[in-house]
Amino acid sequence: MSRRLTVLAVSVLTALITPTLAACQNTDSWVEAKAADGWAAQYGDAANTSYEPTAGADTLRLEWVRSVKGDLGAAVALGSGDYLAVNAQTSAGCSLMVWETNNKARQRWCTRLVQGGGMSSPLFDGIDNVYIGQPGAMLSFPTTQWIRWRQPVIGMPTTPRILDSGHLLVVTHLGQVLVFDAHRGVVVGTPLDLVSGVDPKDSERGLADCQPARPRCPVAAAPAFSAATNVIVLSLWEPGADAPVLVGLRYRPGQSPLLTREWTSDAVGGGPLASPVLSADGTTVYVNGRDDRLWALDTADGTAKWSVPLDFLAQTPPSVSADGLIVAGGGPGAKLTAIRDDGDRGEVQWTRDDVSPLSTSSQAGAEVAYTVTRDGEDGQALLVFDPSDGRTVNTYPLPKASGWPVGVSIGHDRRVVTATSDGLVYGFAPA
């Protein structure tokens, strides 16, 4: 009888312990770095789509206007909570700033970075840690201003991207490609150098050529990454070349090497301009050509699928919805134009000759998109439009706006934030 009781007791104890052990298994996945729920970085997501699936607000109210007391070269990043981050270029004092979007842009914290990298935006992860580059280094900050980690790199990091499994993609303007463990700040795998003969001690070489995308800046724009295909696409102006090319890399988690160079394409007429953008399935990359055309290339080998004449030079990237509606990029002389990807060709859906978008359009769902346009002779306005047909929904003047717009960011709470190169930041809330 006692033996039977012992066996029964062991069985009961095992039954009690087993679920407890299961509950104590490693649950680190919840803290592995992933992109914030808001507009995590410039152009929204790692694919640069400037698209947010949540339906946007068609009626807004201007809540606040604030100056960074310097210049801006990249869009505002919006986190998973109520924070925004800007990478300003200032003559003194703070340059990296984190504000509260729902509290009249009250400053949460700020710090000064080495100047010269204004074309890169900060990146928020899911718990509002900030990742940002400065010439010669990549840094991460927690929700306070104290540095989590800082690591040397060769060049100025373009806007970083989060890959899977908590990995951070960093591509510098001098062509160094690295993958970091986002939490520990250590390099994973072996860095890939796209340009040979670079002086590792001269991380500021050619920085002045990055904003105008000229030859001395090999990688002048942020890369695009697709988790669907693990493809990374970036533009590269190789030393001595007449024009830039597109380069396709493969991210291979768990393998060695971690990054491989898959193809180089000179298919884009005159070379690519501004950041590339990847489709939802990762099989197509869209990019502006310097020949006034929008190009679509196959990400498997870099061959051209189609191109569409725009009759203007788009100086900012297009935005691409999940179902393949493309709104062409903006810039001086641009026209608000939508193109549909039909697989083997691109079809212009509509064009508005009366609207000159100055920034990349940001789409929020199927019925609302935002861009910054000219308003009168010298003014600027935030335009709310329907991407399905281009009709104007609302227009909001930007008080005292000067310089050029650096982008429109859409928050998880449907707030909209836009900014100008002269450092004015405008915060809108759903009305």
C-alpha positions in Angstrom: 0.0 0.0 0.0 2.8 2.4 0.9 4.5 1.8 -2.5 1.2 2.6 -4.3 0.9 5.8 -2.2 4.5 6.8 -3.1 3.9 6.3 -6.8 0.7 8.3 -6.6 2.5 11.1 -4.7 5.3 11.3 -7.3 2.7 11.4 -10.2 0.8 14.3 -8.5 4.1 16.1 -7.8 5.1 15.7 -11.4 1.8 17.0 -12.6 2.2 20.1 -10.5 5.8 20.7 -11.4 5.5 20.2 -15.2 3.4 23.3 -16.0 5.5 25.4 -13.5 8.7 24.4 -15.4 6.9 25.2 -18.7 6.0 28.6 -17.4 9.6 29.2 -16.4 11.0 28.6 -19.9 13.0 31.3 -21.6 10.7 34.2 -22.5 13.3 36.7 -23.7 11.5 37.0 -27.0 9.2 39.7 -25.6 12.2 42.0 -25.0 13.9 41.3 -28.3 14.2 44.6 -30.2 11.5 45.2 -32.8 10.4 48.4 -34.5 8.1 50.7 -32.5 4.4 50.7 -33.2 4.5 54.3 -34.3 6.5 55.8 -37.2 9.7 54.0 -36.0 12.1 56.0 -38.2 12.2 58.0 -41.4 9.9 56.5 -44.1 8.0 54.5 -41.4 9.2 50.9 -41.6 12.4 49.0 -42.6 11.1 48.7 -46.1 10.8 52.5 -46.5 7.2 52.2 -47.5 5.9 55.4 -45.8 2.7 53.3 -45.2 0.7 52.8 -42.1 -2.1 50.2 -42.3 -4.2 51.9 -39.6 -6.8 54.3 -41.0 -5.6 57.8 -40.7 -7.5 60.9 -39.4 -9.0 62.9 -42.2 -9.6 65.9 -40.0 -6.8 67.3 -37.8 -6.1 70.2 -35.4 -2.7 71.9 -34.9 -1.8 71.3 -31.3 1.7 72.7 -31.1 4.7 74.2 -33.0 8.2 73.9 -31.7 11.7 74.7 -33.0 14.8 72.6 -32.6 16.9 75.8 -32.7 18.9 74.4 -35.6 18.4 72.4 -38.8 16.7 69.1 -39.6 17.6 66.8 -42.5 15.4 63.8 -41.7 11.8 63.1 -40.6 10.7 62.8 -37.0 10.5 59.3 -35.4 7.5 58.4 -33.3 7.7 55.6 -30.6 5.3 53.1 -29.2 4.3 55.5 -26.4 4.0 59.2 -26.5 7.6 60.2 -27.5 9.1 61.6 -30.6 12.8 61.9 -31.5 14.6 64.4 -33.8 18.2 64.5 -34.9 19.0 68.2 -35.2 22.1 70.0 -36.3 22.7 72.8 -33.9 25.5 75.3 -33.2 25.5 74.5 -29.5 23.6 72.7 -26.8 21.5 69.6 -27.5 21.0 68.0 -30.9 19.3 64.7 -30.3 16.0 65.5 -28.6 13.1 63.4 -27.3 9.7 65.2 -26.7 6.3 64.2 -25.5 3.8 64.3 -28.5 0.7 64.5 -26.3 2.0 67.3 -24.0 2.7 70.2 -26.2 6.1 68.7 -27.2 7.5 69.0 -23.7 11.1 67.9 -23.7 11.7 64.5 -22.1 15.5 64.6 -22.5 18.2 65.7 -24.9 21.9 65.2 -25.5 24.5 66.4 -28.0 25.9 64.2 -30.8 28.9 64.8 -33.0 27.5 66.9 -35.8 27.4 66.2 -39.5 24.9 63.3 -39.7 21.6 65.2 -40.1 20.4 63.2 -43.0 19.8 60.2 -40.7 16.8 59.9 -38.5 16.6 58.3 -35.0 15.0 54.8 -34.7 12.6 53.8 -31.9 12.2 50.1 -30.9 9.1 48.7 -29.3 9.9 49.8 -25.8 11.1 53.3 -27.0 14.9 52.7 -26.8 16.5 55.1 -29.4 19.2 54.1 -32.0 21.1 56.9 -33.8 24.4 57.3 -35.5 27.0 60.1 -35.5 30.2 60.3 -37.6 32.3 57.3 -36.5 29.9 55.7 -34.1 26.6 54.0 -33.6 24.7 54.7 -30.3 21.7 53.5 -28.4 19.8 55.3 -25.6 17.2 54.0 -23.2 14.1 56.0 -22.4 16.5 58.3 -20.5 19.5 60.2 -21.9 22.1 57.8 -20.5 23.9 55.8 -23.2 23.0 52.1 -23.4 25.9 51.4 -25.7 28.2 53.0 -28.2 30.3 51.3 -30.9 32.8 52.6 -33.5 31.9 52.3 -37.2 33.6 53.5 -40.4 31.6 56.5 -41.7 28.2 58.1 -40.7 25.4 55.6 -40.1 22.4 56.1 -42.3 19.0 55.6 -40.7 19.2 52.2 -39.0 16.8 49.3 -39.5 15.7 46.5 -37.1 16.0 43.0 -38.5 14.5 39.9 -36.9 15.7 38.3 -33.6 16.7 41.7 -32.1 19.3 42.5 -34.8 20.0 46.0 -35.9 21.1 46.8 -39.5 23.6 49.7 -39.8 24.9 50.9 -43.2 27.3 53.8 -43.2 27.7 56.5 -45.8 31.2 55.0 -46.6 29.7 51.6 -47.4 30.3 49.6 -44.2 27.4 47.2 -43.5 27.1 45.8 -40.0 24.6 43.8 -37.9 24.5 44.6 -34.2 22.8 42.8 -31.3 20.4 45.6 -30.6 20.5 45.2 -26.8 24.2 44.4 -26.2 25.6 46.6 -28.9 28.1 43.9 -30.2 28.6 43.2 -33.8 27.1 39.9 -35.0 28.8 38.1 -37.8 31.4 39.8 -40.0 30.9 43.4 -41.4 30.6 43.8 -45.1 32.6 46.5 -46.9 31.1 47.7 -50.1 33.8 50.2 -50.8 37.5 49.4 -50.7 40.4 51.7 -49.7 38.4 53.6 -47.1 40.4 55.3 -44.3 38.8 54.0 -41.1 39.9 57.1 -39.2 38.2 59.6 -41.6 34.5 59.0 -40.9 33.5 62.5 -42.1 34.9 62.1 -45.6 32.3 63.0 -48.2 29.5 63.8 -45.8 28.8 67.1 -47.5 27.9 65.1 -50.7 25.2 63.0 -48.9 22.3 65.4 -48.8 22.6 66.3 -52.6 23.5 62.7 -53.4 26.8 63.4 -55.1 29.7 61.0 -55.9 31.9 61.5 -52.8 29.1 60.0 -50.6 29.0 56.3 -51.6 25.7 55.5 -49.7 23.7 58.7 -49.6 20.3 57.2 -48.6 18.9 54.7 -46.1 18.7 51.1 -47.1 15.4 49.1 -47.4 14.9 45.7 -45.7 12.2 43.1 -46.3 11.5 40.5 -43.6 9.5 38.5 -46.2 12.6 37.8 -48.3 15.5 38.9 -46.1 16.6 41.2 -48.9 18.4 44.4 -48.3 18.6 47.0 -51.1 20.6 50.2 -51.1 22.1 52.6 -53.6 25.9 52.8 -54.0 28.1 55.3 -55.9 31.3 53.4 -56.3 34.6 55.4 -56.5 35.2 56.6 -60.1 31.9 55.5 -61.4 29.8 57.8 -63.6 26.5 57.0 -61.8 25.3 55.1 -58.7 23.9 51.6 -58.9 21.5 49.5 -56.8 23.0 46.7 -54.7 21.1 43.7 -53.3 22.3 42.0 -50.2 20.9 38.9 -48.4 20.5 38.6 -44.7 21.0 35.0 -43.6 20.1 34.6 -39.9 21.9 31.7 -38.2 24.3 31.2 -41.2 27.9 32.2 -42.0 28.4 34.6 -43.5 25.5 36.5 -42.1 25.4 39.0 -45.0 26.1 38.3 -48.7 26.2 40.5 -51.7 23.8 39.0 -54.2 23.7 41.4 -57.2 24.5 44.8 -58.6 22.2 46.5 -61.0 22.7 49.5 -63.3 19.2 49.1 -64.8 17.9 52.4 -63.4 18.3 55.2 -65.9 20.9 57.7 -64.8 21.3 55.8 -61.5 18.9 55.7 -58.5 18.1 58.8 -56.4 16.9 58.7 -52.8 16.1 55.6 -50.7 14.7 52.5 -52.4 11.3 51.1 -51.3 10.3 47.4 -51.1 6.9 45.9 -51.8 4.9 44.1 -49.1 6.1 40.7 -50.3 9.7 41.8 -50.7 9.9 40.7 -54.4 10.0 44.2 -56.0 12.0 47.3 -55.2 10.8 50.7 -56.4 13.2 53.6 -56.8 13.5 57.0 -58.5 15.7 57.2 -61.5 17.7 60.3 -62.4 16.0 60.1 -65.8 12.7 61.4 -64.4 11.2 57.9 -64.2 9.9 55.6 -61.5 11.5 52.1 -61.7 10.5 48.7 -60.4 13.2 46.0 -60.2 13.1 42.3 -59.3 14.8 41.8 -55.9 16.0 38.3 -56.9 18.5 39.6 -59.4 18.1 43.4 -59.9 16.6 43.2 -63.4 14.1 45.8 -64.4 10.4 44.9 -64.4 9.1 48.2 -65.7 9.5 52.0 -65.5 7.0 54.8 -65.8 7.8 58.4 -67.0 7.0 61.0 -64.3 8.0 64.1 -66.3 9.6 65.4 -63.2 12.6 64.5 -61.0 11.3 63.0 -57.8 13.8 63.8 -55.1 12.2 61.9 -52.2 11.2 58.2 -52.2 7.8 57.0 -53.3 5.3 55.6 -50.8 3.9 52.1 -51.4 0.7 50.6 -49.8 0.3 47.0 -48.9 -1.8 46.4 -52.0 0.7 48.0 -54.4 -0.6 51.6 -54.8 2.5 53.8 -55.3 2.4 57.6 -54.7 5.4 59.1 -56.5 8.0 61.1 -54.5 8.1 64.9 -54.1 10.4 67.8 -54.7 10.5 71.0 -56.7 8.4 70.7 -59.8 6.8 67.4 -58.7 3.2 66.5 -59.4 1.0 64.5 -57.1 0.9 61.2 -58.9 -0.3 57.6 -58.2 0.8 54.5 -60.0 -0.5 50.9 -59.7 1.9 48.0 -60.0 0.2 45.5 -62.4 3.1 43.0 -62.2 4.7 43.4 -65.6 4.0 47.1 -66.0 3.1 50.2 -64.0 -0.1 52.1 -64.7 -0.6 55.8 -63.8 -3.9 55.9 -61.9 -4.2 59.7 -61.6 -2.1 62.9 -61.6 -2.8 66.3 -60.1 -1.1 69.1 -62.0 -2.4 71.7 -59.5 -0.6 70.1 -56.5 3.2 70.2 -56.0 4.2 67.8 -53.3 7.5 68.8 -51.6 7.9 65.6 -49.4 7.3 61.9 -49.6 3.6 61.2 -49.2 2.7 59.1 -46.1 -0.3 56.7 -46.5 -2.5 55.7 -43.6 -4.9 53.0 -44.7 -6.7 53.0 -48.0 -8.5 56.4 -47.8 -6.1 58.9 -46.2 -2.6 60.1 -47.1 -0.6 63.2 -46.1 2.1 65.3 -47.8 3.5 68.8 -47.6 2.7 71.1 -50.5 3.4 74.7 -51.5 0.9 77.2 -50.1 0.9 80.4 -52.0 4.2 82.0 -53.1 6.4 81.1 -50.1 4.2 79.1 -47.7 3.8 75.4 -47.0 0.7 73.4 -46.0 -0.1 69.9 -44.8 -2.3 68.3 -47.4 -4.7 65.5 -46.5 -5.8 63.6 -49.7 -7.5 60.4 -50.7 -4.8 58.1 -52.3 -7.4 56.3 -54.4 -8.2 59.3 -56.6 -6.1 62.1 -55.3 -8.9 64.4 -54.2 -8.2 66.9 -51.5 -9.8 66.1 -48.1 -8.3 68.9 -46.0 -5.5 71.4 -46.0 -3.7 72.9 -43.0 -1.2 75.8 -43.4 2.1 75.4 -41.5 2.7 78.7 -39.7 6.0 80.4 -40.6 7.3 77.3 -42.4 10.6 77.9 -44.2 13.2 75.7 -45.8 11.9 72.4 -47.2 9.8 69.7 -45.5 11.6 66.6 -44.3 8.6 64.3 -44.1 5.3 63.4 -42.5 5.2 60.9 -39.6 2.0 59.1 -38.5 1.7 57.9 -34.9 0.0 54.8 -33.5 -2.6 57.2 -32.0 -3.2 58.8 -35.4 -1.3 61.9 -34.5 0.6 63.5 -37.4 3.9 65.3 -37.1 5.8 67.1 -39.9 8.9 69.3 -39.8 11.0 71.6 -42.0 14.7 71.8 -42.7 14.8 75.1 -40.8 13.9 73.2 -37.6 10.2 73.9 -37.1 8.2 70.9 -35.9 4.4 70.8 -36.2 2.2 68.4 -34.1 -1.3 67.6 -35.2 -4.0 65.6 -33.4 -7.2 64.0 -34.8 -9.9 66.5 -34.5 
